[in-house]
Amino acid sequence: MIALETSQLKLAYGERVIIDGLDVEIPKGKITVLIGCNGCGKSTLLRSMARLLKPKTGTILLEGQMISKMSTKEIAKQLAILPQGPVAPEGLTVLQLVKQGRFPYQSMLRQWSTEDEELVNKALEATGLDELRDQDVDSLSGGQRQRAWIAMTLAQNPDILLLDEPTTYLDLTHQVDILDLLFTLNRQENRTILMVLHDLNLACRYADHLIAVKSGEIYAQGSPEDIMKPSLVQDVFQMDCEIISDPIFGTPLLIPHGKGRNIVRKEG
Amino acid sequence: MKIHTHQGKWLTLIISIFVLILCMVGSVLLGYTDTSIQTAIQAFSHPTGVFDQLVVTEVRLPRALIGVAIGGALAVAGALMQALTRNPMASPDFIGVNAGASFFIVAGMMLFSVTSLEAFLWIGLVGSAVTSLAVYLLGSMGRGGLSPLKITLAGAATAMLFASMTQGLLVLDESALDQVMFWLAGSIEGRKLELLQLIVPYLTIGFLIALFLGKSINVLQMGEDVATGLGQKTWLVKLLGLVSIVLLAGSAVSVAGPISFIGVMVPHIVKGLVGNDYRWVVPFSITIGGIVLVLADIAARFVMMPEEVPVGVMTALIGIPFFLAVARRGVGKA
């Protein structure tokens, strides 16, 4: 089962081509993580799948339908995107933010309904923000704020959730906390998740399917256990590393070589 | 000071309408010719055409009504602009709409000897539309399309270009300076009621679009990507917002000249009162914008009695300290 699929996708910012002729499939009901170094095109790919960036050529299929032929509201009912580092307007409360997630379901004729109310409450509960609903988004900690934005996308009630670096700028505790939340949403509510992550160890721990992107092309894809090898890390990230088994879940765990303590103190 | 409940906001809105009406009554009664309430009432109930009554019907009342309309229009245009550019300092003066309209009008006056205020209206509207379009196109060029930063830069550059061209025209023909100066400083004095009637349709459409856009602007304020992700046609919201800004700011500047600071100041007062929800920001901007401009216009009659100060000078006098306070607060936050 395929949730999202691109064929012969060409993406560019102005004249600068980022991705040319890419075919990729995102499996339904799984967690897929895009990895790759800065500027390799992984965020660009994610943005195009969320129709935030229009392809130059090629097509993107959402559950078999061409997104260029769908209305943007129809897409919003099936697919939610959390862009990188979103900023809430000053003074917006958590509840007001989450309520915006119901926007695609509203129109001039159809105003706020009990279903809207229920889904907003459910999203607040799922993200553990019920008690903070009347707080300003500005006043929350980084982790809580990211939860609030995820709650907004949940209020959209999408089958597919796209997230661009959802753990950036968070401390380790909150990174794990956000990823656990996303894992729960996948396993218990069967939502397809596609995200960009920078931390390879966390990517291996939470992903069912990894896609390694290098210079706008797919270098390798598959389960973390199958593809995460020192050679991949060398080719994609230009980094020497050892890979051992994560003592808790048995997923691949990278240990970078670097120079570390081999660097000696300068005498004098 | 911020009002949170729905009922509270409705109540405050109604109070602000009453205050607005009080200010208008004040504007009719106060000035160089002191007018009693009886005279004012008789001017409408038993018009005899004596001087005191004519002051009320021909001078003071049009001035009060125009003040409300212009104040509300500038404030709403400013509020829309702040949301569309995501810049809390944005206002019609700031993206060049005022400067553009002013240039067109001054050019019309000096090159084609246009003198009627009716003609100013058309030229001003065309001028503000041309300027907005130019700023919009300049701001959309290059990678990533329209961005707040680019539209800010494009606006500042365009405003400076038009302002210096206006200066250039005035240097070329100093005799015209006197004629243009009073209009350029921004004033609502001596405008006939017919002029207001001319702009009422444009203002009405501008206000209606703004009121209708409230909810969409709330979504757009979360950022272009988030809004698109939620299924909003962001280009449509921005386009409608721009149309509303052109209609409101264009009519205002044509009738009253470039009155500064109302557009940046009032939305801040309003947001301090009711928060960032544009379903409330727009209606409150209309009433509070009207109040502030009418009060400034009353004050303008008294500061240099018996001479009058252009109201544009008054709003700048009130506005600059306010502007600095907002800027300081913004800096402290960052």
Contacts between the chains, C-beta under 8 A, distances in Angstrom:
chain1	res1	chain2	res2	distance
A	13	B	143	4.9
A	13	B	144	7.1
A	14	B	142	7.0
A	14	B	143	4.9
A	16	B	143	7.9
A	47	B	225	7.7
A	50	B	228	8.0
A	50	B	229	6.1
A	51	B	228	7.0
A	52	B	225	5.3
A	52	B	228	5.6
A	52	B	229	7.0
A	71	B	231	7.7
A	72	B	228	6.9
A	72	B	231	4.7
A	72	B	232	7.2
A	72	B	233	6.2
A	73	B	231	3.7
A	74	B	231	7.7
A	75	B	231	6.6
A	76	B	229	6.7
A	76	B	230	5.5
A	76	B	231	3.1
A	77	B	231	7.4
A	80	B	229	6.3
A	81	B	225	7.1
A	81	B	229	4.0
A	82	B	229	7.7
A	83	B	223	7.0
A	83	B	225	3.9
A	83	B	226	6.2
A	83	B	229	7.0
A	86	B	222	6.7
A	86	B	223	5.8
A	86	B	225	7.4
A	86	B	226	5.4
A	87	B	222	7.7
A	87	B	223	6.3
A	88	B	222	6.4
A	89	B	218	7.9
A	89	B	221	4.3
A	89	B	222	6.6
A	89	B	276	4.7
A	90	B	271	7.9
A	90	B	276	6.0
A	91	B	2	7.9
A	91	B	271	7.6
A	91	B	275	4.9
A	91	B	276	5.0
A	92	B	276	6.3
A	96	B	277	7.5
A	97	B	222	7.7
A	100	B	218	7.0
A	100	B	219	5.8
A	100	B	222	6.6
A	100	B	230	6.5
A	101	B	230	7.1
A	103	B	219	5.5
A	103	B	230	4.4
A	103	B	231	6.4
A	103	B	232	6.8
A	104	B	230	5.9
A	104	B	231	3.8
A	153	B	229	7.8
A	156	B	230	7.0
